[in-house]
Every structure is written in C-alpha cells, then in structure tokens.
Amino acid sequence: MKFVSVRDLRIKPGSVWELLREGEDLVLTSNGKPFALMIETDEGHLEKHLLELRRTRARMAVSRIRERARARGLDRLSPREIDSIIETARENLPD
C-alpha cells in the first residue's frame, strides 16, 4: 500500500495510474491525512468490488456499534431489560 497526495495525483497522474496497474492499493491523502482508497478494477469486476466494499463498511459499522454498546454496559442487559426499553420506546412513538 502506498500513500499518494492529491497534489501528486493532480501533477503526476500517469505515475499514479501506473501504480494502480501494477496492483498497488493506494491511500489518497490531503494535507498528510488519508481520506480515500484507490484500487485497480475493471468493468468485469467493478460491481463485485463495490459489493465487497459495502459489505466491509457494514461490518465495520456493526463493530463500532458493538464497541459503543460494550463501553456503555449495554451488552450486559438482560432480555427483560431489553424488552422494557423496547416497550417504552413503542409507547413514546408519535401517533
């Protein structure tokens, strides 16, 4: 994995594309901070790559939710406590 600045992409796009053609995964940076990933793909694999990326994002989101729940002690709630929270939420729904 290589890091490429936005400036390098703008000034030397050919060298960036060459890295991608060589199979390098690139991290695009702005002001030294990563903000995007670039990977090689083609028409035949684009949908598959996007699907896997979306799946990975979903797994990461679930992991973050679980971490926050553990930090708040919510992973130790009993089934009765969970049911009570759900019932209260349902009672407070607008009509």
Jmol script that loads the backbone (N, CA, C; Angstrom):
load data "model"
ATOM      1  N   MET A   1       0.855  -1.164   0.000  1.00  0.00           N
ATOM      2  CA  MET A   1       0.000   0.000   0.000  1.00  0.00           C
ATOM      3  C   MET A   1       0.902   1.227   0.000  1.00  0.00           C
ATOM      4  N   LYS A   2       0.578   2.144  -0.880  1.00  0.00           N
ATOM      5  CA  LYS A   2       1.351   3.379  -0.984  1.00  0.00           C
ATOM      6  C   LYS A   2       0.440   4.570  -0.718  1.00  0.00           C
ATOM      7  N   PHE A   3       1.035   5.646  -0.228  1.00  0.00           N
ATOM      8  CA  PHE A   3       0.320   6.878   0.033  1.00  0.00           C
ATOM      9  C   PHE A   3       0.618   7.859  -1.098  1.00  0.00           C
ATOM     10  N   VAL A   4      -0.448   8.488  -1.605  1.00  0.00           N
ATOM     11  CA  VAL A   4      -0.327   9.432  -2.715  1.00  0.00           C
ATOM     12  C   VAL A   4      -1.096  10.690  -2.330  1.00  0.00           C
ATOM     13  N   SER A   5      -0.454  11.820  -2.483  1.00  0.00           N
ATOM     14  CA  SER A   5      -1.139  13.075  -2.154  1.00  0.00           C
ATOM     15  C   SER A   5      -2.031  13.508  -3.311  1.00  0.00           C
ATOM     16  N   VAL A   6      -3.003  14.326  -2.992  1.00  0.00           N
ATOM     17  CA  VAL A   6      -3.869  14.902  -4.021  1.00  0.00           C
ATOM     18  C   VAL A   6      -3.020  15.679  -5.010  1.00  0.00           C
ATOM     19  N   ARG A   7      -2.020  16.339  -4.507  1.00  0.00           N
ATOM     20  CA  ARG A   7      -1.123  17.122  -5.372  1.00  0.00           C
ATOM     21  C   ARG A   7      -0.426  16.216  -6.375  1.00  0.00           C
ATOM     22  N   ASP A   8       0.107  15.065  -5.893  1.00  0.00           N
ATOM     23  CA  ASP A   8       0.756  14.120  -6.808  1.00  0.00           C
ATOM     24  C   ASP A   8      -0.224  13.606  -7.858  1.00  0.00           C
ATOM     25  N   LEU A   9      -1.442  13.345  -7.444  1.00  0.00           N
ATOM     26  CA  LEU A   9      -2.457  12.872  -8.386  1.00  0.00           C
ATOM     27  C   LEU A   9      -2.721  13.921  -9.460  1.00  0.00           C
ATOM     28  N   ARG A  10      -2.753  15.178  -9.057  1.00  0.00           N
ATOM     29  CA  ARG A  10      -3.013  16.269  -9.995  1.00  0.00           C
ATOM     30  C   ARG A  10      -1.806  16.518 -10.914  1.00  0.00           C
ATOM     31  N   ILE A  11      -0.592  16.490 -10.347  1.00  0.00           N
ATOM     32  CA  ILE A  11       0.602  16.836 -11.109  1.00  0.00           C
ATOM     33  C   ILE A  11       1.144  15.656 -11.922  1.00  0.00           C
ATOM     34  N   LYS A  12       1.092  14.435 -11.331  1.00  0.00           N
ATOM     35  CA  LYS A  12       1.667  13.261 -11.985  1.00  0.00           C
ATOM     36  C   LYS A  12       0.654  12.120 -12.067  1.00  0.00           C
ATOM     37  N   PRO A  13      -0.477  12.340 -12.731  1.00  0.00           N
ATOM     38  CA  PRO A  13      -1.495  11.289 -12.744  1.00  0.00           C
ATOM     39  C   PRO A  13      -1.010   9.989 -13.403  1.00  0.00           C
ATOM     40  N   GLY A  14      -0.141  10.097 -14.385  1.00  0.00           N
ATOM     41  CA  GLY A  14       0.356   8.898 -15.063  1.00  0.00           C
ATOM     42  C   GLY A  14       1.072   7.947 -14.129  1.00  0.00           C
ATOM     43  N   SER A  15       1.875   8.485 -13.220  1.00  0.00           N
ATOM     44  CA  SER A  15       2.602   7.609 -12.289  1.00  0.00           C
ATOM     45  C   SER A  15       1.649   6.965 -11.283  1.00  0.00           C
ATOM     46  N   VAL A  16       0.591   7.680 -10.932  1.00  0.00           N
ATOM     47  CA  VAL A  16      -0.419   7.118 -10.025  1.00  0.00           C
ATOM     48  C   VAL A  16      -1.157   5.985 -10.730  1.00  0.00           C
ATOM     49  N   TRP A  17      -1.550   6.208 -11.975  1.00  0.00           N
ATOM     50  CA  TRP A  17      -2.256   5.147 -12.717  1.00  0.00           C
ATOM     51  C   TRP A  17      -1.351   3.938 -12.894  1.00  0.00           C
ATOM     52  N   GLU A  18      -0.056   4.172 -13.098  1.00  0.00           N
ATOM     53  CA  GLU A  18       0.889   3.056 -13.253  1.00  0.00           C
ATOM     54  C   GLU A  18       0.951   2.222 -11.976  1.00  0.00           C
ATOM     55  N   LEU A  19       0.972   2.868 -10.843  1.00  0.00           N
ATOM     56  CA  LEU A  19       0.961   2.130  -9.568  1.00  0.00           C
ATOM     57  C   LEU A  19      -0.283   1.256  -9.466  1.00  0.00           C
ATOM     58  N   LEU A  20      -1.415   1.810  -9.873  1.00  0.00           N
ATOM     59  CA  LEU A  20      -2.657   1.032  -9.833  1.00  0.00           C
ATOM     60  C   LEU A  20      -2.580  -0.158 -10.794  1.00  0.00           C
ATOM     61  N   ARG A  21      -2.057   0.068 -11.980  1.00  0.00           N
ATOM     62  CA  ARG A  21      -1.926  -1.024 -12.960  1.00  0.00           C
ATOM     63  C   ARG A  21      -1.012  -2.124 -12.440  1.00  0.00           C
ATOM     64  N   GLU A  22      -0.036  -1.754 -11.618  1.00  0.00           N
ATOM     65  CA  GLU A  22       0.894  -2.729 -11.047  1.00  0.00           C
ATOM     66  C   GLU A  22       0.271  -3.476  -9.873  1.00  0.00           C
ATOM     67  N   GLY A  23      -0.958  -3.121  -9.518  1.00  0.00           N
ATOM     68  CA  GLY A  23      -1.644  -3.816  -8.437  1.00  0.00           C
ATOM     69  C   GLY A  23      -1.473  -3.189  -7.062  1.00  0.00           C
ATOM     70  N   GLU A  24      -0.913  -2.009  -7.025  1.00  0.00           N
ATOM     71  CA  GLU A  24      -0.748  -1.311  -5.740  1.00  0.00           C
ATOM     72  C   GLU A  24      -2.096  -0.785  -5.257  1.00  0.00           C
ATOM     73  N   ASP A  25      -2.373  -0.923  -3.975  1.00  0.00           N
ATOM     74  CA  ASP A  25      -3.503  -0.246  -3.349  1.00  0.00           C
ATOM     75  C   ASP A  25      -2.969   1.102  -2.886  1.00  0.00           C
ATOM     76  N   LEU A  26      -3.708   2.159  -3.171  1.00  0.00           N
ATOM     77  CA  LEU A  26      -3.236   3.498  -2.848  1.00  0.00           C
ATOM     78  C   LEU A  26      -4.144   4.169  -1.820  1.00  0.00           C
ATOM     79  N   VAL A  27      -3.506   4.920  -0.941  1.00  0.00           N
ATOM     80  CA  VAL A  27      -4.228   5.746   0.026  1.00  0.00           C
ATOM     81  C   VAL A  27      -4.037   7.181  -0.425  1.00  0.00           C
ATOM     82  N   LEU A  28      -5.119   7.836  -0.747  1.00  0.00           N
ATOM     83  CA  LEU A  28      -5.066   9.221  -1.190  1.00  0.00           C
ATOM     84  C   LEU A  28      -5.074  10.122   0.040  1.00  0.00           C
ATOM     85  N   THR A  29      -4.130  11.054   0.090  1.00  0.00           N
ATOM     86  CA  THR A  29      -4.017  11.933   1.245  1.00  0.00           C
ATOM     87  C   THR A  29      -4.227  13.389   0.867  1.00  0.00           C
ATOM     88  N   SER A  30      -4.694  14.147   1.835  1.00  0.00           N
ATOM     89  CA  SER A  30      -4.828  15.588   1.701  1.00  0.00           C
ATOM     90  C   SER A  30      -4.271  16.197   2.978  1.00  0.00           C
ATOM     91  N   ASN A  31      -3.319  17.076   2.827  1.00  0.00           N
ATOM     92  CA  ASN A  31      -2.629  17.669   3.984  1.00  0.00           C
ATOM     93  C   ASN A  31      -2.056  16.585   4.892  1.00  0.00           C
ATOM     94  N   GLY A  32      -1.568  15.513   4.275  1.00  0.00           N
ATOM     95  CA  GLY A  32      -0.915  14.438   5.027  1.00  0.00           C
ATOM     96  C   GLY A  32      -1.857  13.471   5.702  1.00  0.00           C
ATOM     97  N   LYS A  33      -3.155  13.665   5.536  1.00  0.00           N
ATOM     98  CA  LYS A  33      -4.129  12.794   6.202  1.00  0.00           C
ATOM     99  C   LYS A  33      -4.873  11.955   5.173  1.00  0.00           C
ATOM    100  N   PRO A  34      -5.003  10.650   5.436  1.00  0.00           N
ATOM    101  CA  PRO A  34      -5.715   9.792   4.483  1.00  0.00           C
ATOM    102  C   PRO A  34      -7.198  10.129   4.432  1.00  0.00           C
ATOM    103  N   PHE A  35      -7.766  10.084   3.208  1.00  0.00           N
ATOM    104  CA  PHE A  35      -9.202  10.323   3.101  1.00  0.00           C
ATOM    105  C   PHE A  35      -9.881   9.450   2.046  1.00  0.00           C
ATOM    106  N   ALA A  36      -9.103   8.715   1.241  1.00  0.00           N
ATOM    107  CA  ALA A  36      -9.723   7.858   0.228  1.00  0.00           C
ATOM    108  C   ALA A  36      -8.781   6.717  -0.123  1.00  0.00           C
ATOM    109  N   LEU A  37      -9.384   5.647  -0.625  1.00  0.00           N
ATOM    110  CA  LEU A  37      -8.626   4.497  -1.103  1.00  0.00           C
ATOM    111  C   LEU A  37      -8.801   4.392  -2.610  1.00  0.00           C
ATOM    112  N   MET A  38      -7.748   3.966  -3.268  1.00  0.00           N
ATOM    113  CA  MET A  38      -7.821   3.719  -4.711  1.00  0.00           C
ATOM    114  C   MET A  38      -7.327   2.300  -4.952  1.00  0.00           C
ATOM    115  N   ILE A  39      -8.125   1.527  -5.690  1.00  0.00           N
ATOM    116  CA  ILE A  39      -7.733   0.176  -6.043  1.00  0.00           C
ATOM    117  C   ILE A  39      -7.962  -0.025  -7.534  1.00  0.00           C
ATOM    118  N   GLU A  40      -7.217  -0.943  -8.100  1.00  0.00           N
ATOM    119  CA  GLU A  40      -7.402  -1.256  -9.516  1.00  0.00           C
ATOM    120  C   GLU A  40      -8.690  -2.057  -9.681  1.00  0.00           C
ATOM    121  N   THR A  41      -9.408  -1.780 -10.744  1.00  0.00           N
ATOM    122  CA  THR A  41     -10.596  -2.560 -11.082  1.00  0.00           C
ATOM    123  C   THR A  41     -10.818  -2.469 -12.583  1.00  0.00           C
ATOM    124  N   ASP A  42     -11.791  -3.188 -13.057  1.00  0.00           N
ATOM    125  CA  ASP A  42     -12.173  -3.107 -14.464  1.00  0.00           C
ATOM    126  C   ASP A  42     -13.675  -3.325 -14.550  1.00  0.00           C
ATOM    127  N   GLU A  43     -14.220  -3.174 -15.746  1.00  0.00           N
ATOM    128  CA  GLU A  43     -15.677  -3.284 -15.910  1.00  0.00           C
ATOM    129  C   GLU A  43     -16.211  -4.622 -15.412  1.00  0.00           C
ATOM    130  N   GLY A  44     -15.440  -5.682 -15.613  1.00  0.00           N
ATOM    131  CA  GLY A  44     -15.899  -7.011 -15.229  1.00  0.00           C
ATOM    132  C   GLY A  44     -15.931  -7.249 -13.733  1.00  0.00           C
ATOM    133  N   HIS A  45     -15.166  -6.461 -12.976  1.00  0.00           N
ATOM    134  CA  HIS A  45     -15.082  -6.671 -11.528  1.00  0.00           C
ATOM    135  C   HIS A  45     -15.621  -5.509 -10.703  1.00  0.00           C
ATOM    136  N   LEU A  46     -16.012  -4.432 -11.347  1.00  0.00           N
ATOM    137  CA  LEU A  46     -16.438  -3.231 -10.626  1.00  0.00           C
ATOM    138  C   LEU A  46     -17.561  -3.516  -9.637  1.00  0.00           C
ATOM    139  N   GLU A  47     -18.621  -4.153 -10.080  1.00  0.00           N
ATOM    140  CA  GLU A  47     -19.760  -4.417  -9.192  1.00  0.00           C
ATOM    141  C   GLU A  47     -19.353  -5.293  -8.023  1.00  0.00           C
ATOM    142  N   LYS A  48     -18.520  -6.306  -8.278  1.00  0.00           N
ATOM    143  CA  LYS A  48     -18.057  -7.186  -7.205  1.00  0.00           C
ATOM    144  C   LYS A  48     -17.225  -6.405  -6.189  1.00  0.00           C
ATOM    145  N   HIS A  49     -16.330  -5.551  -6.675  1.00  0.00           N
ATOM    146  CA  HIS A  49     -15.521  -4.735  -5.761  1.00  0.00           C
ATOM    147  C   HIS A  49     -16.401  -3.808  -4.926  1.00  0.00           C
ATOM    148  N   LEU A  50     -17.380  -3.177  -5.556  1.00  0.00           N
ATOM    149  CA  LEU A  50     -18.273  -2.285  -4.813  1.00  0.00           C
ATOM    150  C   LEU A  50     -19.088  -3.047  -3.775  1.00  0.00           C
ATOM    151  N   LEU A  51     -19.569  -4.230  -4.132  1.00  0.00           N
ATOM    152  CA  LEU A  51     -20.332  -5.049  -3.192  1.00  0.00           C
ATOM    153  C   LEU A  51     -19.481  -5.415  -1.984  1.00  0.00           C
ATOM    154  N   GLU A  52     -18.251  -5.841  -2.225  1.00  0.00           N
ATOM    155  CA  GLU A  52     -17.369  -6.212  -1.109  1.00  0.00           C
ATOM    156  C   GLU A  52     -17.028  -5.001  -0.249  1.00  0.00           C
ATOM    157  N   LEU A  53     -16.839  -3.853  -0.869  1.00  0.00           N
ATOM    158  CA  LEU A  53     -16.580  -2.627  -0.116  1.00  0.00           C
ATOM    159  C   LEU A  53     -17.768  -2.287   0.774  1.00  0.00           C
ATOM    160  N   ARG A  54     -18.977  -2.379   0.232  1.00  0.00           N
ATOM    161  CA  ARG A  54     -20.178  -2.089   1.024  1.00  0.00           C
ATOM    162  C   ARG A  54     -20.327  -3.079   2.169  1.00  0.00           C
ATOM    163  N   ARG A  55     -20.049  -4.351   1.928  1.00  0.00           N
ATOM    164  CA  ARG A  55     -20.115  -5.360   2.997  1.00  0.00           C
ATOM    165  C   ARG A  55     -19.112  -5.043   4.101  1.00  0.00           C
ATOM    166  N   THR A  56     -17.918  -4.658   3.700  1.00  0.00           N
ATOM    167  CA  THR A  56     -16.889  -4.320   4.683  1.00  0.00           C
ATOM    168  C   THR A  56     -17.303  -3.104   5.500  1.00  0.00           C
ATOM    169  N   ARG A  57     -17.847  -2.093   4.854  1.00  0.00           N
ATOM    170  CA  ARG A  57     -18.327  -0.913   5.583  1.00  0.00           C
ATOM    171  C   ARG A  57     -19.415  -1.303   6.586  1.00  0.00           C
ATOM    172  N   ALA A  58     -20.318  -2.179   6.181  1.00  0.00           N
ATOM    173  CA  ALA A  58     -21.395  -2.613   7.079  1.00  0.00           C
ATOM    174  C   ALA A  58     -20.819  -3.362   8.273  1.00  0.00           C
ATOM    175  N   ARG A  59     -19.860  -4.271   8.035  1.00  0.00           N
ATOM    176  CA  ARG A  59     -19.238  -4.994   9.159  1.00  0.00           C
ATOM    177  C   ARG A  59     -18.532  -4.039  10.109  1.00  0.00           C
ATOM    178  N   MET A  60     -17.857  -3.046   9.544  1.00  0.00           N
ATOM    179  CA  MET A  60     -17.166  -2.066  10.382  1.00  0.00           C
ATOM    180  C   MET A  60     -18.159  -1.259  11.208  1.00  0.00           C
ATOM    181  N   ALA A  61     -19.296  -0.899  10.621  1.00  0.00           N
ATOM    182  CA  ALA A  61     -20.321  -0.139  11.343  1.00  0.00           C
ATOM    183  C   ALA A  61     -20.885  -0.975  12.491  1.00  0.00           C
ATOM    184  N   VAL A  62     -21.150  -2.246  12.244  1.00  0.00           N
ATOM    185  CA  VAL A  62     -21.664  -3.130  13.297  1.00  0.00           C
ATOM    186  C   VAL A  62     -20.630  -3.257  14.412  1.00  0.00           C
ATOM    187  N   SER A  63     -19.366  -3.371  14.058  1.00  0.00           N
ATOM    188  CA  SER A  63     -18.307  -3.463  15.071  1.00  0.00           C
ATOM    189  C   SER A  63     -18.260  -2.209  15.935  1.00  0.00           C
ATOM    190  N   ARG A  64     -18.385  -1.039  15.297  1.00  0.00           N
ATOM    191  CA  ARG A  64     -18.375   0.212  16.066  1.00  0.00           C
ATOM    192  C   ARG A  64     -19.584   0.286  16.998  1.00  0.00           C
ATOM    193  N   ILE A  65     -20.754  -0.148  16.535  1.00  0.00           N
ATOM    194  CA  ILE A  65     -21.961  -0.146  17.364  1.00  0.00           C
ATOM    195  C   ILE A  65     -21.754  -1.064  18.567  1.00  0.00           C
ATOM    196  N   ARG A  66     -21.203  -2.244  18.337  1.00  0.00           N
ATOM    197  CA  ARG A  66     -20.960  -3.188  19.434  1.00  0.00           C
ATOM    198  C   ARG A  66     -19.956  -2.636  20.438  1.00  0.00           C
ATOM    199  N   GLU A  67     -18.899  -1.990  19.943  1.00  0.00           N
ATOM    200  CA  GLU A  67     -17.908  -1.386  20.842  1.00  0.00           C
ATOM    201  C   GLU A  67     -18.540  -0.317  21.721  1.00  0.00           C
ATOM    202  N   ARG A  68     -19.376   0.541  21.116  1.00  0.00           N
ATOM    203  CA  ARG A  68     -20.044   1.587  21.904  1.00  0.00           C
ATOM    204  C   ARG A  68     -21.000   0.975  22.921  1.00  0.00           C
ATOM    205  N   ALA A  69     -21.695  -0.079  22.523  1.00  0.00           N
ATOM    206  CA  ALA A  69     -22.617  -0.743  23.443  1.00  0.00           C
ATOM    207  C   ALA A  69     -21.852  -1.334  24.627  1.00  0.00           C
ATOM    208  N   ARG A  70     -20.725  -1.983  24.353  1.00  0.00           N
ATOM    209  CA  ARG A  70     -19.907  -2.547  25.446  1.00  0.00           C
ATOM    210  C   ARG A  70     -19.411  -1.444  26.366  1.00  0.00           C
ATOM    211  N   ALA A  71     -18.969  -0.338  25.779  1.00  0.00           N
ATOM    212  CA  ALA A  71     -18.447   0.771  26.582  1.00  0.00           C
ATOM    213  C   ALA A  71     -19.522   1.343  27.508  1.00  0.00           C
ATOM    214  N   ARG A  72     -20.778   1.293  27.074  1.00  0.00           N
ATOM    215  CA  ARG A  72     -21.890   1.812  27.877  1.00  0.00           C
ATOM    216  C   ARG A  72     -22.509   0.741  28.773  1.00  0.00           C
ATOM    217  N   GLY A  73     -21.985  -0.501  28.693  1.00  0.00           N
ATOM    218  CA  GLY A  73     -22.511  -1.582  29.515  1.00  0.00           C
ATOM    219  C   GLY A  73     -23.792  -2.201  28.970  1.00  0.00           C
ATOM    220  N   LEU A  74     -24.159  -1.846  27.754  1.00  0.00           N
ATOM    221  CA  LEU A  74     -25.413  -2.337  27.193  1.00  0.00           C
ATOM    222  C   LEU A  74     -25.338  -3.808  26.808  1.00  0.00           C
ATOM    223  N   ASP A  75     -24.145  -4.345  26.716  1.00  0.00           N
ATOM    224  CA  ASP A  75     -24.006  -5.758  26.371  1.00  0.00           C
ATOM    225  C   ASP A  75     -24.373  -6.669  27.551  1.00  0.00           C
ATOM    226  N   ARG A  76     -24.595  -6.080  28.713  1.00  0.00           N
ATOM    227  CA  ARG A  76     -24.944  -6.871  29.901  1.00  0.00           C
ATOM    228  C   ARG A  76     -26.423  -6.779  30.264  1.00  0.00           C
ATOM    229  N   LEU A  77     -27.219  -6.154  29.387  1.00  0.00           N
ATOM    230  CA  LEU A  77     -28.656  -6.061  29.652  1.00  0.00           C
ATOM    231  C   LEU A  77     -29.300  -7.440  29.573  1.00  0.00           C
ATOM    232  N   SER A  78     -30.240  -7.680  30.461  1.00  0.00           N
ATOM    233  CA  SER A  78     -30.984  -8.942  30.425  1.00  0.00           C
ATOM    234  C   SER A  78     -32.083  -8.840  29.366  1.00  0.00           C
ATOM    235  N   PRO A  79     -32.608  -9.972  28.920  1.00  0.00           N
ATOM    236  CA  PRO A  79     -33.719  -9.930  27.969  1.00  0.00           C
ATOM    237  C   PRO A  79     -34.910  -9.125  28.504  1.00  0.00           C
ATOM    238  N   ARG A  80     -35.174  -9.205  29.781  1.00  0.00           N
ATOM    239  CA  ARG A  80     -36.277  -8.451  30.381  1.00  0.00           C
ATOM    240  C   ARG A  80     -36.024  -6.948  30.279  1.00  0.00           C
ATOM    241  N   GLU A  81     -34.779  -6.526  30.545  1.00  0.00           N
ATOM    242  CA  GLU A  81     -34.437  -5.103  30.438  1.00  0.00           C
ATOM    243  C   GLU A  81     -34.562  -4.618  28.990  1.00  0.00           C
ATOM    244  N   ILE A  82     -34.146  -5.436  28.048  1.00  0.00           N
ATOM    245  CA  ILE A  82     -34.252  -5.080  26.634  1.00  0.00           C
ATOM    246  C   ILE A  82     -35.720  -4.925  26.246  1.00  0.00           C
ATOM    247  N   ASP A  83     -36.554  -5.878  26.663  1.00  0.00           N
ATOM    248  CA  ASP A  83     -37.988  -5.798  26.363  1.00  0.00           C
ATOM    249  C   ASP A  83     -38.606  -4.535  26.946  1.00  0.00           C
ATOM    250  N   SER A  84     -38.184  -4.162  28.153  1.00  0.00           N
ATOM    251  CA  SER A  84     -38.701  -2.963  28.798  1.00  0.00           C
ATOM    252  C   SER A  84     -38.331  -1.706  28.006  1.00  0.00           C
ATOM    253  N   ILE A  85     -37.093  -1.644  27.537  1.00  0.00           N
ATOM    254  CA  ILE A  85     -36.643  -0.495  26.751  1.00  0.00           C
ATOM    255  C   ILE A  85     -37.444  -0.409  25.444  1.00  0.00           C
ATOM    256  N   ILE A  86     -37.657  -1.544  24.798  1.00  0.00           N
ATOM    257  CA  ILE A  86     -38.425  -1.566  23.554  1.00  0.00           C
ATOM    258  C   ILE A  86     -39.856  -1.112  23.802  1.00  0.00           C
ATOM    259  N   GLU A  87     -40.477  -1.603  24.865  1.00  0.00           N
ATOM    260  CA  GLU A  87     -41.856  -1.230  25.175  1.00  0.00           C
ATOM    261  C   GLU A  87     -41.972   0.268  25.448  1.00  0.00           C
ATOM    262  N   THR A  88     -41.020   0.819  26.183  1.00  0.00           N
ATOM    263  CA  THR A  88     -41.039   2.256  26.468  1.00  0.00           C
ATOM    264  C   THR A  88     -40.915   3.050  25.177  1.00  0.00           C
ATOM    265  N   ALA A  89     -40.027   2.617  24.293  1.00  0.00           N
ATOM    266  CA  ALA A  89     -39.844   3.314  23.015  1.00  0.00           C
ATOM    267  C   ALA A  89     -41.114   3.268  22.190  1.00  0.00           C
ATOM    268  N   ARG A  90     -41.783   2.120  22.184  1.00  0.00           N
ATOM    269  CA  ARG A  90     -43.018   1.992  21.422  1.00  0.00           C
ATOM    270  C   ARG A  90     -44.127   2.876  21.993  1.00  0.00           C
ATOM    271  N   GLU A  91     -44.184   2.993  23.291  1.00  0.00           N
ATOM    272  CA  GLU A  91     -45.189   3.844  23.926  1.00  0.00           C
ATOM    273  C   GLU A  91     -44.973   5.314  23.590  1.00  0.00           C
ATOM    274  N   ASN A  92     -43.724   5.687  23.332  1.00  0.00           N
ATOM    275  CA  ASN A  92     -43.394   7.093  23.066  1.00  0.00           C
ATOM    276  C   ASN A  92     -43.398   7.440  21.576  1.00  0.00           C
ATOM    277  N   LEU A  93     -43.796   6.508  20.728  1.00  0.00           N
ATOM    278  CA  LEU A  93     -43.871   6.805  19.294  1.00  0.00           C
ATOM    279  C   LEU A  93     -45.024   7.771  19.029  1.00  0.00           C
ATOM    280  N   PRO A  94     -44.788   8.705  18.103  1.00  0.00           N
ATOM    281  CA  PRO A  94     -45.889   9.612  17.754  1.00  0.00           C
ATOM    282  C   PRO A  94     -46.993   8.851  17.026  1.00  0.00           C
ATOM    283  N   ASP A  95     -48.226   9.318  17.167  1.00  0.00           N
ATOM    284  CA  ASP A  95     -49.347   8.653  16.510  1.00  0.00           C
ATOM    285  C   ASP A  95     -49.395   8.886  15.048  1.00  0.00           C
TER     286      ASP A  95
END
end "model"
wireframe off; spacefill off
backbone 0.3
color backbone group
